[in-house]
Amino acid sequence: MTRSHDLFAAAQRHIPGGVNSPVRAFRGVGGDPLFVERAAGPFIFDPDGRRYVDYVGSWGPMILGHAHPEVIAAVAECIQRGLSFGAPTELETAMADKVCELVPSMELVRMVSSGTEATMSALRLARGFTGRDKVIKFEGCYHGHVDALLVKAGSGALTLGEPSSPGVPAALAELTLTLPYNDLDAVRDTFAQSGDEIAAIIVEPVAGNMNCIPPVPGFLEGLREVCDRHGTLLIFDEVMTGFRVARGGAQAHYGVKPDLSTLGKVIGGGMPVGAFGGRRDIMERIAPLGPVYQAGTLSGNPVAMTAGLKTLELVSAPGFYEALAGKAERLVDGLRERAHAAGVAFSTNQVGGMFGLFFTGEQVSGYAQATRCDQERFKAFFHGMLERGVYLAPSAFEAGFVSAAHGDAEIQATLDAAAATFAEIAG
Ligand code: PMP
């Protein structure tokens, strides 16, 4: 038995399911979750001292690799001055200036403590600004566990949304319309029917919560156009893609400008941070400037700002994103080659430092297609890789991430492990 097994048993005594966030529990792949004792660079280490090449990166934040010495040093220095003040600090101004410099559609930005808080606040602001209640989201996109966004499509096209979790009031879910990702016609049809009631479209500009699914050409541009025509706000949820697919996020990568953006993960460098921001005239409606209420005891926390600022400084180095994308490309190209050599139907998606792996022969561009991939093969692949020292996301519906710390040796080791694992699951 592993130490992880014992620790998981102990965790379940007083933590629901033994975890503080459900996907960590390995329900999607079976077996005991790996407990992590420490991490460094591209590696995580379990309590038995086993080392794994990590492609989860704490679900996205660790773009520099784990425990980056400069981030750790900055945080260590910062904490000497206190952990939280609940009063303004210079660090918050530096963070706001940096974010608005890197993401020019953001003219004003408010810091929060998680991605969920960011999307919840952006939605309230969009509703407050437009005076409309309905919002559109897309099937397979995840925007945190905000009530209004834990909603799935109703039974027919253009029907009202239904709660996707008990506890979300049906009356609230009805205000959220859920449409198929990458389906502009469905968006246009919905707007033709009730466009003037829709406050906002919220979208992951590269979907990372149904594996990794990039927007088809014209999708984001089409959303922009429809929103402009109907006075609806376009919200890019860049919690995952921000500072990940490009320095300026997916909006820079695809050249489409949203009205509001949400950020998380990388912006905190591993500390609990989120942010939302955008057009000045919209953001001026937030308290204390305007009537839309939003607040946070720990918002703009100095330790979190320090970790985030140092991270943003380091990702701003020339060539950072080209190198990051090169690593991810090398990884997915190598995985495809090895799968094909073993005769395993397999495809990949990749945008900048994020990637998706699919056990299917086709290129995946939508949620329905993602759900049709071979789940059993994914599970076998996941466990085969874990046994060989590679830690992938324990779910077929999550994107993977490379970090700047993933070197040629780690990628080669991953490809060697994959060759053996593909051969095993093909047999
Ligand atoms: N939006 C997106 C696109 C996300 O990927 C996530 C988290 N995976 C969230 C929002 C929610 O962020 P958090 O878990 O920090 O609340």
Boltz pocket constraint, residues with backbone or C-beta under 6 A from the ligand:
constraints:
  - pocket:
      binder: B
      contacts: [[A, 59], [A, 113], [A, 114], [A, 115], [A, 116], [A, 117], [A, 119], [A, 142], [A, 143], [A, 144], [A, 145], [A, 204], [A, 208], [A, 209], [A, 237], [A, 238], [A, 239], [A, 240], [A, 264], [A, 265], [A, 273], [A, 274]]
      max_distance: 6.0
